[in-house]
Amino acid sequence: MSSPIQLRNRGSAQVWTAPLSNGKALLAISARDAAALQALLRPLPHYGRQSWLVFDGAKALDRGIWTARAVSWRFE
């Protein structure tokens, strides 16, 4: 899985979610190095409702929620 284009090359770490077919979400984390990943341990649990985040160390630089995708209903 590659990172979303708007998160690439920003901050020391990027976090994003992707929907799974079973209705759950997959969490992906991309960090520059082990120290950047370690810095996420304390702040990351506090952002549970966000779809994506950009961190510089332990500080969140940017965050957001993906826009809802339109659902198509078909009635016959």
C-alpha positions as CSV (number, residue, x, y, z in Angstrom):
1,M,0.0,0.0,0.0
2,S,1.4,3.4,-0.9
3,S,0.8,6.5,1.0
4,P,-1.9,9.0,-0.2
5,I,-0.3,11.6,-2.4
6,Q,-1.2,14.5,0.0
7,L,0.8,12.9,2.8
8,R,4.0,12.0,0.9
9,N,7.3,13.6,2.0
10,R,5.6,15.6,4.8
11,G,6.9,15.5,8.4
12,S,8.8,12.7,10.0
13,A,5.8,10.3,10.0
14,Q,2.5,9.9,8.2
15,V,-0.5,7.9,9.4
16,W,-3.6,7.0,7.4
17,T,-6.5,4.6,7.3
18,A,-8.0,2.6,4.4
19,P,-11.4,0.9,4.5
20,L,-11.6,-2.9,4.3
21,S,-14.3,-4.9,2.6
22,N,-15.5,-6.2,6.0
23,G,-16.4,-2.7,7.2
24,K,-13.3,-2.3,9.4
25,A,-10.3,0.0,8.7
26,L,-6.6,-0.7,8.1
27,L,-4.2,1.6,9.8
28,A,-0.9,2.4,8.0
29,I,2.1,4.2,9.4
30,S,5.1,5.5,7.4
31,A,8.0,6.8,9.5
32,R,11.4,8.2,8.4
33,D,13.2,6.2,11.0
34,A,12.8,4.3,14.3
35,A,13.0,7.5,16.3
36,A,10.1,9.0,14.3
37,L,8.0,5.9,14.9
38,Q,8.9,5.9,18.6
39,A,7.7,9.5,18.9
40,L,4.2,8.4,17.9
41,L,3.6,6.2,20.9
42,R,2.2,8.8,23.2
43,P,0.2,11.1,20.8
44,L,-1.2,8.7,18.3
45,P,-3.9,7.1,20.5
46,H,-5.5,10.5,21.0
47,Y,-6.3,10.9,17.3
48,G,-8.6,7.9,16.9
49,R,-11.3,9.6,14.9
50,Q,-8.9,11.0,12.3
51,S,-8.4,9.4,8.9
52,W,-4.9,10.8,8.3
53,L,-2.2,12.6,10.2
54,V,1.2,14.1,9.5
55,F,3.7,14.3,12.4
56,D,7.0,16.0,13.1
57,G,8.3,14.0,16.0
58,A,5.4,13.9,18.5
59,K,3.7,17.0,17.2
60,A,0.8,16.7,14.8
61,L,1.4,19.1,11.9
62,D,-1.8,18.3,10.0
63,R,-4.8,16.0,10.2
64,G,-8.1,15.3,8.6
65,I,-11.0,13.0,7.8
66,W,-11.5,11.5,4.4
67,T,-14.6,12.7,2.6
68,A,-17.4,10.1,2.6
69,R,-17.7,8.1,-0.6
70,A,-21.0,8.1,-2.4
71,V,-22.9,4.8,-2.0
72,S,-24.8,3.6,-5.0
73,W,-28.1,1.9,-4.3
74,R,-29.9,-0.2,-6.9
75,F,-33.5,-1.2,-6.5
76,E,-35.3,-3.6,-8.8
